[in-house]
Amino acid sequence: MVEAPLDLQAALALPGSPSPSPAALTIPQNHIDSCISEGKPFRGNAAGNEDDLLNIKGQNKPPDPLPAGFTAK
């Protein structure tokens, strides 16, 4: 159980739950087929690396920020 500090006379308790093991997770076949059709890895870490899970070279990255002067509409 995780307990937040008591601030402003309020208390919050968040029950913790164990994460399921990767062996217990089942990826639907249509998800795997979609990855295969797009040439994307579906095993390993975010970069598709199965041997060194800490090596994330090649992972997807967010786009660069817009240049100065652009504003949201």
All heavy atoms as TSV, in Angstrom:
chain	resi	resn	atom	element	x	y	z
A	1	MET	N	N	0.859	-1.172	0.000
A	1	MET	CA	C	0.000	0.000	0.000
A	1	MET	C	C	0.899	1.227	0.000
A	1	MET	O	O	1.863	1.317	0.730
A	1	MET	CB	C	-0.910	-0.030	1.226
A	1	MET	CG	C	-1.684	1.225	1.403
A	1	MET	SD	S	-3.465	1.190	1.582
A	1	MET	CE	C	-4.000	-0.435	1.595
A	2	VAL	N	N	0.567	2.189	-0.839
A	2	VAL	CA	C	1.302	3.444	-0.930
A	2	VAL	C	C	0.476	4.519	-0.252
A	2	VAL	O	O	-0.709	4.648	-0.522
A	2	VAL	CB	C	1.538	3.838	-2.406
A	2	VAL	CG1	C	2.255	5.152	-2.493
A	2	VAL	CG2	C	2.292	2.742	-3.125
A	3	GLU	N	N	1.095	5.260	0.648
A	3	GLU	CA	C	0.370	6.316	1.336
A	3	GLU	C	C	0.981	7.666	0.991
A	3	GLU	O	O	2.185	7.828	0.994
A	3	GLU	CB	C	0.403	6.087	2.839
A	3	GLU	CG	C	-0.372	4.848	3.259
A	3	GLU	CD	C	-0.432	4.684	4.756
A	3	GLU	OE1	O	-0.177	5.664	5.477
A	3	GLU	OE2	O	-0.724	3.568	5.201
A	4	ALA	N	N	0.131	8.609	0.669
A	4	ALA	CA	C	0.581	9.958	0.367
A	4	ALA	C	C	0.743	10.725	1.673
A	4	ALA	O	O	0.098	10.418	2.667
A	4	ALA	CB	C	-0.436	10.653	-0.536
A	5	PRO	N	N	1.612	11.733	1.708
A	5	PRO	CA	C	1.744	12.536	2.931
A	5	PRO	C	C	0.442	13.272	3.245
A	5	PRO	O	O	-0.351	13.575	2.359
A	5	PRO	CB	C	2.858	13.519	2.609
A	5	PRO	CG	C	3.182	13.351	1.187
A	5	PRO	CD	C	2.488	12.148	0.658
A	6	LEU	N	N	0.220	13.516	4.521
A	6	LEU	CA	C	-1.001	14.208	4.943
A	6	LEU	C	C	-0.809	15.708	4.788
A	6	LEU	O	O	-0.082	16.338	5.531
A	6	LEU	CB	C	-1.337	13.865	6.395
A	6	LEU	CG	C	-1.771	12.435	6.651
A	6	LEU	CD1	C	-1.973	12.212	8.146
A	6	LEU	CD2	C	-3.044	12.118	5.905
A	7	ASP	N	N	-1.446	16.275	3.788
A	7	ASP	CA	C	-1.419	17.713	3.547
A	7	ASP	C	C	-2.855	18.206	3.521
A	7	ASP	O	O	-3.725	17.570	2.937
A	7	ASP	CB	C	-0.766	18.054	2.209
A	7	ASP	CG	C	0.737	17.857	2.237
A	7	ASP	OD1	O	1.339	17.966	3.304
A	7	ASP	OD2	O	1.288	17.603	1.155
A	8	LEU	N	N	-3.108	19.363	4.098
A	8	LEU	CA	C	-4.433	19.975	4.092
A	8	LEU	C	C	-5.505	19.045	4.658
A	8	LEU	O	O	-6.630	19.003	4.189
A	8	LEU	CB	C	-4.827	20.413	2.671
A	8	LEU	CG	C	-3.877	21.391	1.994
A	8	LEU	CD1	C	-4.295	21.609	0.557
A	8	LEU	CD2	C	-3.848	22.712	2.738
A	9	GLN	N	N	-5.153	18.269	5.654
A	9	GLN	CA	C	-6.095	17.377	6.340
A	9	GLN	C	C	-6.712	16.346	5.396
A	9	GLN	O	O	-7.814	15.879	5.619
A	9	GLN	CB	C	-7.202	18.195	7.018
A	9	GLN	CG	C	-6.718	19.216	8.018
A	9	GLN	CD	C	-6.291	18.574	9.333
A	9	GLN	OE1	O	-6.879	17.589	9.748
A	9	GLN	NE2	N	-5.282	19.116	9.977
A	10	ALA	N	N	-6.032	15.986	4.328
A	10	ALA	CA	C	-6.554	14.996	3.391
A	10	ALA	C	C	-5.617	13.790	3.367
A	10	ALA	O	O	-4.412	13.919	3.501
A	10	ALA	CB	C	-6.659	15.597	1.996
A	11	ALA	N	N	-6.188	12.631	3.218
A	11	ALA	CA	C	-5.398	11.406	3.161
A	11	ALA	C	C	-5.737	10.659	1.881
A	11	ALA	O	O	-6.876	10.666	1.420
A	11	ALA	CB	C	-5.684	10.534	4.369
A	12	LEU	N	N	-4.750	10.014	1.312
A	12	LEU	CA	C	-4.934	9.239	0.094
A	12	LEU	C	C	-4.137	7.956	0.238
A	12	LEU	O	O	-2.953	7.976	0.532
A	12	LEU	CB	C	-4.426	10.038	-1.118
A	12	LEU	CG	C	-4.374	9.316	-2.454
A	12	LEU	CD1	C	-5.789	8.993	-2.935
A	12	LEU	CD2	C	-3.670	10.169	-3.480
A	13	ALA	N	N	-4.799	6.841	0.027
A	13	ALA	CA	C	-4.122	5.555	0.065
A	13	ALA	C	C	-4.379	4.852	-1.260
A	13	ALA	O	O	-5.523	4.690	-1.675
A	13	ALA	CB	C	-4.638	4.712	1.220
A	14	LEU	N	N	-3.317	4.480	-1.943
A	14	LEU	CA	C	-3.436	3.797	-3.222
A	14	LEU	C	C	-3.002	2.344	-3.043
A	14	LEU	O	O	-1.848	2.085	-2.716
A	14	LEU	CB	C	-2.540	4.469	-4.270
A	14	LEU	CG	C	-2.796	5.952	-4.516
A	14	LEU	CD1	C	-1.719	6.527	-5.420
A	14	LEU	CD2	C	-4.163	6.139	-5.129
A	15	PRO	N	N	-3.911	1.407	-3.242
A	15	PRO	CA	C	-3.498	0.005	-3.097
A	15	PRO	C	C	-2.588	-0.391	-4.247
A	15	PRO	O	O	-2.843	-0.045	-5.406
A	15	PRO	CB	C	-4.817	-0.757	-3.148
A	15	PRO	CG	C	-5.751	0.142	-3.877
A	15	PRO	CD	C	-5.308	1.544	-3.577
A	16	GLY	N	N	-1.523	-1.049	-3.955
A	16	GLY	CA	C	-0.606	-1.505	-4.987
A	16	GLY	C	C	-1.014	-2.883	-5.461
A	16	GLY	O	O	-1.540	-3.691	-4.704
A	17	SER	N	N	-0.817	-3.141	-6.722
A	17	SER	CA	C	-1.098	-4.472	-7.244
A	17	SER	C	C	0.127	-4.955	-7.992
A	17	SER	O	O	0.811	-4.171	-8.646
A	17	SER	CB	C	-2.312	-4.451	-8.169
A	17	SER	OG	O	-2.055	-3.636	-9.281
A	18	PRO	N	N	0.408	-6.222	-7.888
A	18	PRO	CA	C	1.583	-6.731	-8.587
A	18	PRO	C	C	1.377	-6.682	-10.096
A	18	PRO	O	O	0.275	-6.872	-10.595
A	18	PRO	CB	C	1.695	-8.178	-8.099
A	18	PRO	CG	C	0.323	-8.532	-7.648
A	18	PRO	CD	C	-0.300	-7.247	-7.167
A	19	SER	N	N	2.440	-6.379	-10.809
A	19	SER	CA	C	2.366	-6.361	-12.266
A	19	SER	C	C	2.341	-7.801	-12.771
A	19	SER	O	O	3.045	-8.660	-12.233
A	19	SER	CB	C	3.581	-5.658	-12.858
A	19	SER	OG	O	3.607	-4.325	-12.429
A	20	PRO	N	N	1.548	-8.074	-13.794
A	20	PRO	CA	C	1.547	-9.435	-14.326
A	20	PRO	C	C	2.883	-9.741	-14.989
A	20	PRO	O	O	3.533	-8.860	-15.541
A	20	PRO	CB	C	0.419	-9.424	-15.349
A	20	PRO	CG	C	0.218	-7.998	-15.696
A	20	PRO	CD	C	0.631	-7.199	-14.495
A	21	SER	N	N	3.287	-10.980	-14.917
A	21	SER	CA	C	4.545	-11.358	-15.555
A	21	SER	C	C	4.355	-11.331	-17.061
A	21	SER	O	O	3.249	-11.547	-17.565
A	21	SER	CB	C	4.976	-12.747	-15.097
A	21	SER	OG	O	4.105	-13.714	-15.640
A	22	PRO	N	N	5.424	-11.050	-17.816
A	22	PRO	CA	C	5.290	-11.024	-19.276
A	22	PRO	C	C	4.738	-12.328	-19.844
A	22	PRO	O	O	4.052	-12.323	-20.851
A	22	PRO	CB	C	6.716	-10.774	-19.764
A	22	PRO	CG	C	7.383	-10.085	-18.627
A	22	PRO	CD	C	6.753	-10.658	-17.376
A	23	ALA	N	N	5.013	-13.445	-19.179
A	23	ALA	CA	C	4.509	-14.733	-19.660
A	23	ALA	C	C	2.987	-14.813	-19.542
A	23	ALA	O	O	2.345	-15.568	-20.265
A	23	ALA	CB	C	5.159	-15.867	-18.883
A	24	ALA	N	N	2.400	-14.020	-18.627
A	24	ALA	CA	C	0.958	-14.061	-18.424
A	24	ALA	C	C	0.212	-13.167	-19.405
A	24	ALA	O	O	-1.010	-13.249	-19.498
A	24	ALA	CB	C	0.626	-13.648	-16.991
A	25	LEU	N	N	0.926	-12.315	-20.126
A	25	LEU	CA	C	0.287	-11.407	-21.076
A	25	LEU	C	C	0.101	-12.096	-22.424
A	25	LEU	O	O	0.986	-12.793	-22.893
A	25	LEU	CB	C	1.133	-10.149	-21.262
A	25	LEU	CG	C	1.363	-9.308	-20.021
A	25	LEU	CD1	C	2.304	-8.158	-20.335
A	25	LEU	CD2	C	0.058	-8.781	-19.480
A	26	THR	N	N	-1.051	-11.887	-23.028
A	26	THR	CA	C	-1.314	-12.443	-24.345
A	26	THR	C	C	-1.613	-11.298	-25.310
A	26	THR	O	O	-2.549	-10.536	-25.085
A	26	THR	CB	C	-2.518	-13.401	-24.301
A	26	THR	OG1	O	-2.264	-14.427	-23.349
A	26	THR	CG2	C	-2.770	-14.015	-25.663
A	27	ILE	N	N	-0.816	-11.198	-26.347
A	27	ILE	CA	C	-1.028	-10.166	-27.357
A	27	ILE	C	C	-1.930	-10.764	-28.430
A	27	ILE	O	O	-1.633	-11.836	-28.971
A	27	ILE	CB	C	0.302	-9.711	-27.970
A	27	ILE	CG1	C	1.201	-9.128	-26.883
A	27	ILE	CG2	C	0.080	-8.704	-29.083
A	27	ILE	CD1	C	2.605	-8.810	-27.325
A	28	PRO	N	N	-3.033	-10.086	-28.751
A	28	PRO	CA	C	-3.927	-10.619	-29.779
A	28	PRO	C	C	-3.201	-10.792	-31.122
A	28	PRO	O	O	-2.353	-9.982	-31.493
A	28	PRO	CB	C	-5.026	-9.565	-29.900
A	28	PRO	CG	C	-4.969	-8.802	-28.613
A	28	PRO	CD	C	-3.540	-8.840	-28.178
A	29	GLN	N	N	-3.548	-11.847	-31.840
A	29	GLN	CA	C	-2.883	-12.151	-33.106
A	29	GLN	C	C	-3.020	-11.017	-34.120
A	29	GLN	O	O	-2.089	-10.742	-34.874
A	29	GLN	CB	C	-3.414	-13.460	-33.696
A	29	GLN	CG	C	-2.657	-13.912	-34.926
A	29	GLN	CD	C	-1.181	-14.179	-34.662
A	29	GLN	OE1	O	-0.828	-14.803	-33.670
A	29	GLN	NE2	N	-0.312	-13.695	-35.540
A	30	ASN	N	N	-4.169	-10.310	-34.117
A	30	ASN	CA	C	-4.318	-9.226	-35.095
A	30	ASN	C	C	-3.361	-8.074	-34.804
A	30	ASN	O	O	-2.962	-7.348	-35.709
A	30	ASN	CB	C	-5.767	-8.742	-35.191
A	30	ASN	CG	C	-6.280	-8.117	-33.921
A	30	ASN	OD1	O	-5.732	-8.325	-32.839
A	30	ASN	ND2	N	-7.349	-7.357	-34.042
A	31	HIS	N	N	-2.942	-7.899	-33.542
A	31	HIS	CA	C	-1.934	-6.886	-33.207
A	31	HIS	C	C	-0.575	-7.301	-33.784
A	31	HIS	O	O	0.149	-6.489	-34.354
A	31	HIS	CB	C	-1.822	-6.710	-31.699
A	31	HIS	CG	C	-2.954	-5.981	-31.068
A	31	HIS	ND1	N	-4.268	-6.323	-31.244
A	31	HIS	CD2	C	-2.961	-4.918	-30.241
A	31	HIS	CE1	C	-5.035	-5.500	-30.560
A	31	HIS	NE2	N	-4.264	-4.626	-29.937
A	32	ILE	N	N	-0.246	-8.562	-33.614
A	32	ILE	CA	C	1.021	-9.078	-34.138
A	32	ILE	C	C	1.030	-8.994	-35.664
A	32	ILE	O	O	2.020	-8.569	-36.263
A	32	ILE	CB	C	1.249	-10.525	-33.655
A	32	ILE	CG1	C	1.440	-10.530	-32.125
A	32	ILE	CG2	C	2.448	-11.159	-34.353
A	32	ILE	CD1	C	1.482	-11.897	-31.504
A	33	ASP	N	N	-0.088	-9.375	-36.305
A	33	ASP	CA	C	-0.179	-9.306	-37.760
A	33	ASP	C	C	0.005	-7.871	-38.256
A	33	ASP	O	O	0.641	-7.634	-39.289
A	33	ASP	CB	C	-1.523	-9.850	-38.239
A	33	ASP	CG	C	-1.680	-11.335	-37.970
A	33	ASP	OD1	O	-0.648	-12.022	-37.748
A	33	ASP	OD2	O	-2.836	-11.816	-37.969
A	34	SER	N	N	-0.551	-6.912	-37.517
A	34	SER	CA	C	-0.409	-5.505	-37.895
A	34	SER	C	C	1.053	-5.077	-37.828
A	34	SER	O	O	1.546	-4.379	-38.717
A	34	SER	CB	C	-1.264	-4.637	-36.970
A	34	SER	OG	O	-1.085	-3.282	-37.256
A	35	CYS	N	N	1.758	-5.479	-36.771
A	35	CYS	CA	C	3.182	-5.155	-36.656
A	35	CYS	C	C	3.975	-5.764	-37.807
A	35	CYS	O	O	4.830	-5.105	-38.404
A	35	CYS	CB	C	3.734	-5.660	-35.328
A	35	CYS	SG	S	3.133	-4.769	-33.894
A	36	ILE	N	N	3.683	-7.018	-38.128
A	36	ILE	CA	C	4.392	-7.707	-39.208
A	36	ILE	C	C	4.146	-6.995	-40.535
A	36	ILE	O	O	5.074	-6.769	-41.314
A	36	ILE	CB	C	3.969	-9.188	-39.276
A	36	ILE	CG1	C	4.489	-9.929	-38.030
A	36	ILE	CG2	C	4.490	-9.848	-40.547
A	36	ILE	CD1	C	3.936	-11.330	-37.875
A	37	SER	N	N	2.897	-6.606	-40.797
A	37	SER	CA	C	2.584	-5.959	-42.075
A	37	SER	C	C	3.263	-4.598	-42.208
A	37	SER	O	O	3.541	-4.148	-43.315
A	37	SER	CB	C	1.071	-5.817	-42.246
A	37	SER	OG	O	0.553	-4.854	-41.360
A	38	GLU	N	N	3.534	-3.936	-41.076
A	38	GLU	CA	C	4.204	-2.631	-41.093
A	38	GLU	C	C	5.719	-2.747	-40.948
A	38	GLU	O	O	6.425	-1.741	-40.959
A	38	GLU	CB	C	3.668	-1.754	-39.960
A	38	GLU	CG	C	2.223	-1.359	-40.112
A	38	GLU	CD	C	2.005	-0.380	-41.254
A	38	GLU	OE1	O	2.885	0.476	-41.484
A	38	GLU	OE2	O	0.965	-0.492	-41.915
A	39	GLY	N	N	6.208	-3.978	-40.764
A	39	GLY	CA	C	7.646	-4.175	-40.589
A	39	GLY	C	C	8.155	-3.709	-39.238
A	39	GLY	O	O	9.321	-3.360	-39.094
A	40	LYS	N	N	7.273	-3.686	-38.237
A	40	LYS	CA	C	7.626	-3.236	-36.885
A	40	LYS	C	C	7.891	-4.438	-35.992
A	40	LYS	O	O	7.209	-5.465	-36.088
A	40	LYS	CB	C	6.495	-2.416	-36.268
A	40	LYS	CG	C	6.048	-1.242	-37.106
A	40	LYS	CD	C	7.067	-0.154	-37.086
A	40	LYS	CE	C	6.547	1.058	-37.850
A	40	LYS	NZ	N	7.534	2.041	-38.081
A	41	PRO	N	N	8.858	-4.330	-35.079
A	41	PRO	CA	C	9.101	-5.437	-34.149
A	41	PRO	C	C	7.968	-5.548	-33.142
A	41	PRO	O	O	7.332	-4.559	-32.786
A	41	PRO	CB	C	10.414	-5.052	-33.459
A	41	PRO	CG	C	10.494	-3.567	-33.602
A	41	PRO	CD	C	9.791	-3.225	-34.878
A	42	PHE	N	N	7.705	-6.766	-32.687
A	42	PHE	CA	C	6.683	-6.972	-31.668
A	42	PHE	C	C	7.218	-7.775	-30.491
A	42	PHE	O	O	6.465	-8.185	-29.614
A	42	PHE	CB	C	5.428	-7.642	-32.264
A	42	PHE	CG	C	5.690	-8.977	-32.899
A	42	PHE	CD1	C	5.563	-10.147	-32.176
A	42	PHE	CD2	C	6.058	-9.048	-34.221
A	42	PHE	CE1	C	5.799	-11.367	-32.761
A	42	PHE	CE2	C	6.288	-10.265	-34.820
A	42	PHE	CZ	C	6.160	-11.436	-34.089
A	43	ARG	N	N	8.513	-7.958	-30.458
A	43	ARG	CA	C	9.166	-8.625	-29.329
A	43	ARG	C	C	10.269	-7.711	-28.805
A	43	ARG	O	O	10.766	-6.849	-29.518
A	43	ARG	CB	C	9.803	-9.940	-29.776
A	43	ARG	CG	C	8.815	-11.004	-30.113
A	43	ARG	CD	C	9.548	-12.343	-30.275
A	43	ARG	NE	N	8.608	-13.393	-30.560
A	43	ARG	CZ	C	8.450	-13.961	-31.739
A	43	ARG	NH1	N	9.197	-13.602	-32.760
A	43	ARG	NH2	N	7.562	-14.909	-31.914
A	44	GLY	N	N	10.641	-7.902	-27.555
A	44	GLY	CA	C	11.746	-7.141	-26.983
A	44	GLY	C	C	11.298	-5.835	-26.362
A	44	GLY	O	O	10.135	-5.677	-25.977
A	45	ASN	N	N	12.217	-4.882	-26.272
A	45	ASN	CA	C	11.921	-3.592	-25.633
A	45	ASN	C	C	11.350	-2.600	-26.642
A	45	ASN	O	O	10.949	-2.990	-27.744
A	45	ASN	CB	C	13.171	-3.040	-24.939
A	45	ASN	CG	C	14.294	-2.738	-25.902
A	45	ASN	OD1	O	14.125	-2.737	-27.105
A	45	ASN	ND2	N	15.471	-2.461	-25.355
A	46	ALA	N	N	11.327	-1.330	-26.294
A	46	ALA	CA	C	10.734	-0.291	-27.147
A	46	ALA	C	C	11.426	-0.187	-28.499
A	46	ALA	O	O	10.826	0.254	-29.468
A	46	ALA	CB	C	10.783	1.060	-26.434
A	47	ALA	N	N	12.675	-0.605	-28.574
A	47	ALA	CA	C	13.411	-0.556	-29.834
A	47	ALA	C	C	13.405	-1.902	-30.551
A	47	ALA	O	O	14.023	-2.057	-31.593
A	47	ALA	CB	C	14.850	-0.120	-29.568
A	48	GLY	N	N	12.709	-2.886	-29.991
A	48	GLY	CA	C	12.674	-4.214	-30.598
A	48	GLY	C	C	13.905	-5.038	-30.293
A	48	GLY	O	O	14.150	-6.058	-30.932
A	49	ASN	N	N	14.687	-4.627	-29.298
A	49	ASN	CA	C	15.904	-5.339	-28.929
A	49	ASN	C	C	15.559	-6.439	-27.940
A	49	ASN	O	O	15.068	-6.164	-26.845
A	49	ASN	CB	C	16.921	-4.367	-28.334
A	49	ASN	CG	C	18.292	-4.969	-28.207
A	49	ASN	OD1	O	18.446	-6.178	-28.125
A	49	ASN	ND2	N	19.295	-4.112	-28.186
A	50	GLU	N	N	15.804	-7.685	-28.315
A	50	GLU	CA	C	15.498	-8.820	-27.442
A	50	GLU	C	C	16.692	-9.251	-26.597
A	50	GLU	O	O	16.508	-9.891	-25.570
A	50	GLU	CB	C	15.035	-10.018	-28.273
A	50	GLU	CG	C	13.737	-9.773	-29.007
A	50	GLU	CD	C	13.316	-10.973	-29.810
A	50	GLU	OE1	O	13.111	-12.033	-29.201
A	50	GLU	OE2	O	13.201	-10.847	-31.038
A	51	ASP	N	N	17.911	-8.936	-27.051
A	51	ASP	CA	C	19.103	-9.408	-26.357
A	51	ASP	C	C	19.514	-8.509	-25.204
A	51	ASP	O	O	19.819	-8.987	-24.122
A	51	ASP	CB	C	20.266	-9.539	-27.351
A	51	ASP	CG	C	19.944	-10.533	-28.461
A	51	ASP	OD1	O	19.278	-11.545	-28.168
A	51	ASP	OD2	O	20.347	-10.287	-29.608
A	52	ASP	N	N	19.571	-7.216	-25.422
A	52	ASP	CA	C	19.968	-6.255	-24.394
A	52	ASP	C	C	18.794	-5.309	-24.175
A	52	ASP	O	O	18.622	-4.333	-24.903
A	52	ASP	CB	C	21.212	-5.487	-24.841
A	52	ASP	CG	C	21.696	-4.489	-23.809
A	52	ASP	OD1	O	21.134	-4.465	-22.685
A	52	ASP	OD2	O	22.620	-3.720	-24.110
A	53	LEU	N	N	17.974	-5.595	-23.178
A	53	LEU	CA	C	16.756	-4.819	-22.957
A	53	LEU	C	C	17.031	-3.384	-22.542
A	53	LEU	O	O	16.145	-2.544	-22.611
A	53	LEU	CB	C	15.869	-5.511	-21.920
A	53	LEU	CG	C	15.350	-6.888	-22.333
A	53	LEU	CD1	C	14.491	-7.489	-21.233
A	53	LEU	CD2	C	14.583	-6.824	-23.640
A	54	LEU	N	N	18.253	-3.075	-22.121
A	54	LEU	CA	C	18.593	-1.702	-21.755
A	54	LEU	C	C	19.054	-0.889	-22.957
A	54	LEU	O	O	19.192	0.324	-22.867
A	54	LEU	CB	C	19.668	-1.697	-20.666
A	54	LEU	CG	C	19.255	-2.359	-19.349
A	54	LEU	CD1	C	20.416	-2.340	-18.362
A	54	LEU	CD2	C	18.043	-1.685	-18.761
A	55	ASN	N	N	19.297	-1.537	-24.093
A	55	ASN	CA	C	19.712	-0.851	-25.308
A	55	ASN	C	C	18.459	-0.402	-26.058
A	55	ASN	O	O	17.730	-1.218	-26.613
A	55	ASN	CB	C	20.545	-1.780	-26.187
A	55	ASN	CG	C	20.971	-1.130	-27.484
A	55	ASN	OD1	O	20.673	0.036	-27.754
A	55	ASN	ND2	N	21.677	-1.889	-28.304
A	56	ILE	N	N	18.197	0.908	-26.079
A	56	ILE	CA	C	16.995	1.419	-26.735
A	56	ILE	C	C	17.336	2.192	-28.003
A	56	ILE	O	O	16.537	2.977	-28.498
A	56	ILE	CB	C	16.149	2.281	-25.769
A	56	ILE	CG1	C	16.966	3.417	-25.192
A	56	ILE	CG2	C	15.530	1.427	-24.694
A	56	ILE	CD1	C	16.156	4.407	-24.375
A	57	LYS	N	N	18.519	1.950	-28.565
A	57	LYS	CA	C	18.892	2.602	-29.816
A	57	LYS	C	C	17.925	2.144	-30.908
A	57	LYS	O	O	17.703	0.955	-31.096
A	57	LYS	CB	C	20.322	2.245	-30.196
A	57	LYS	CG	C	20.806	2.952	-31.427
A	57	LYS	CD	C	22.252	2.627	-31.725
A	57	LYS	CE	C	22.681	3.396	-32.968
A	57	LYS	NZ	N	24.061	3.088	-33.321
A	58	GLY	N	N	17.342	3.109	-31.596
A	58	GLY	CA	C	16.407	2.796	-32.660
A	58	GLY	C	C	14.941	2.876	-32.247
A	58	GLY	O	O	14.061	2.620	-33.055
A	59	GLN	N	N	14.680	3.253	-31.004
A	59	GLN	CA	C	13.286	3.357	-30.571
A	59	GLN	C	C	12.596	4.536	-31.241
A	59	GLN	O	O	13.247	5.450	-31.738
A	59	GLN	CB	C	13.200	3.513	-29.059
A	59	GLN	CG	C	13.613	4.882	-28.563
A	59	GLN	CD	C	13.373	5.062	-27.089
A	59	GLN	OE1	O	12.691	4.263	-26.463
A	59	GLN	NE2	N	13.928	6.093	-26.514
A	60	ASN	N	N	11.277	4.503	-31.284
A	60	ASN	CA	C	10.512	5.630	-31.820
A	60	ASN	C	C	10.743	6.850	-30.942
A	60	ASN	O	O	10.861	6.730	-29.726
A	60	ASN	CB	C	9.027	5.308	-31.852
A	60	ASN	CG	C	8.695	4.249	-32.864
A	60	ASN	OD1	O	9.407	4.083	-33.834
A	60	ASN	ND2	N	7.622	3.533	-32.637
A	61	LYS	N	N	10.799	8.000	-31.572
A	61	LYS	CA	C	10.999	9.253	-30.835
A	61	LYS	C	C	9.903	10.232	-31.222
A	61	LYS	O	O	9.409	10.200	-32.346
A	61	LYS	CB	C	12.370	9.845	-31.144
A	61	LYS	CG	C	13.508	8.962	-30.674
A	61	LYS	CD	C	14.848	9.582	-30.965
A	61	LYS	CE	C	15.947	8.640	-30.493
A	61	LYS	NZ	N	17.260	9.124	-30.823
A	62	PRO	N	N	9.543	11.132	-30.311
A	62	PRO	CA	C	8.528	12.127	-30.659
A	62	PRO	C	C	9.079	13.120	-31.674
A	62	PRO	O	O	10.292	13.278	-31.803
A	62	PRO	CB	C	8.227	12.817	-29.325
A	62	PRO	CG	C	9.443	12.599	-28.502
A	62	PRO	CD	C	10.017	11.279	-28.940
A	63	PRO	N	N	8.197	13.786	-32.412
A	63	PRO	CA	C	8.689	14.781	-33.373
A	63	PRO	C	C	9.352	15.954	-32.660
A	63	PRO	O	O	9.085	16.223	-31.483
A	63	PRO	CB	C	7.417	15.240	-34.099
A	63	PRO	CG	C	6.300	14.864	-33.211
A	63	PRO	CD	C	6.749	13.695	-32.392
A	64	ASP	N	N	10.210	16.652	-33.377
A	64	ASP	CA	C	10.888	17.831	-32.820
A	64	ASP	C	C	9.845	18.926	-32.522
A	64	ASP	O	O	8.801	18.994	-33.171
A	64	ASP	CB	C	11.921	18.369	-33.800
A	64	ASP	CG	C	13.092	17.416	-33.970
A	64	ASP	OD1	O	13.377	16.661	-33.038
A	64	ASP	OD2	O	13.714	17.434	-35.057
A	65	PRO	N	N	10.143	19.806	-31.578
A	65	PRO	CA	C	9.237	20.914	-31.290
A	65	PRO	C	C	9.091	21.828	-32.521
A	65	PRO	O	O	10.004	21.891	-33.352
A	65	PRO	CB	C	9.906	21.675	-30.144
A	65	PRO	CG	C	10.931	20.760	-29.596
A	65	PRO	CD	C	11.285	19.802	-30.680
A	66	LEU	N	N	7.965	22.513	-32.618
A	66	LEU	CA	C	7.762	23.448	-33.726
A	66	LEU	C	C	8.726	24.624	-33.578
A	66	LEU	O	O	9.091	25.005	-32.482
A	66	LEU	CB	C	6.332	23.952	-33.724
A	66	LEU	CG	C	5.267	22.916	-34.069
A	66	LEU	CD1	C	3.875	23.507	-33.873
A	66	LEU	CD2	C	5.439	22.425	-35.485
A	67	PRO	N	N	9.136	25.208	-34.706
A	67	PRO	CA	C	10.030	26.368	-34.643
A	67	PRO	C	C	9.361	27.540	-33.922
A	67	PRO	O	O	8.135	27.619	-33.844
A	67	PRO	CB	C	10.278	26.714	-36.108
A	67	PRO	CG	C	9.857	25.534	-36.895
A	67	PRO	CD	C	8.859	24.801	-36.070
A	68	ALA	N	N	10.172	28.438	-33.412
A	68	ALA	CA	C	9.660	29.628	-32.731
A	68	ALA	C	C	8.753	30.414	-33.676
A	68	ALA	O	O	9.032	30.522	-34.865
A	68	ALA	CB	C	10.821	30.506	-32.256
A	69	GLY	N	N	7.667	30.949	-33.149
A	69	GLY	CA	C	6.743	31.733	-33.950
A	69	GLY	C	C	5.469	30.988	-34.304
A	69	GLY	O	O	4.468	31.595	-34.638
A	70	PHE	N	N	5.481	29.665	-34.234
A	70	PHE	CA	C	4.262	28.906	-34.491
A	70	PHE	C	C	3.397	28.896	-33.245
A	70	PHE	O	O	3.887	28.753	-32.128
A	70	PHE	CB	C	4.598	27.466	-34.888
A	70	PHE	CG	C	5.042	27.321	-36.308
A	70	PHE	CD1	C	6.367	27.477	-36.660
A	70	PHE	CD2	C	4.115	27.031	-37.299
A	70	PHE	CE1	C	6.786	27.341	-37.962
A	70	PHE	CE2	C	4.526	26.891	-38.620
A	70	PHE	CZ	C	5.858	27.060	-38.958
A	71	THR	N	N	2.112	29.040	-33.414
A	71	THR	CA	C	1.187	29.003	-32.282
A	71	THR	C	C	0.065	28.008	-32.580
A	71	THR	O	O	-0.298	27.789	-33.737
A	71	THR	CB	C	0.566	30.387	-32.019
A	71	THR	OG1	O	-0.086	30.846	-33.203
A	71	THR	CG2	C	1.632	31.393	-31.601
A	72	ALA	N	N	-0.485	27.453	-31.522
A	72	ALA	CA	C	-1.615	26.526	-31.670
A	72	ALA	C	C	-2.871	27.297	-32.014
A	72	ALA	O	O	-3.058	28.418	-31.561
A	72	ALA	CB	C	-1.803	25.744	-30.382
A	73	LYS	N	N	-3.719	26.706	-32.820
A	73	LYS	CA	C	-4.978	27.375	-33.190
A	73	LYS	C	C	-6.122	26.776	-32.414
A	73	LYS	O	O	-6.159	25.683	-32.053
A	73	LYS	CB	C	-5.242	27.233	-34.680
A	73	LYS	CG	C	-4.253	28.019	-35.500
A	73	LYS	CD	C	-4.628	27.971	-36.963
A	73	LYS	CE	C	-3.664	28.843	-37.742
A	73	LYS	NZ	N	-4.015	28.987	-39.103
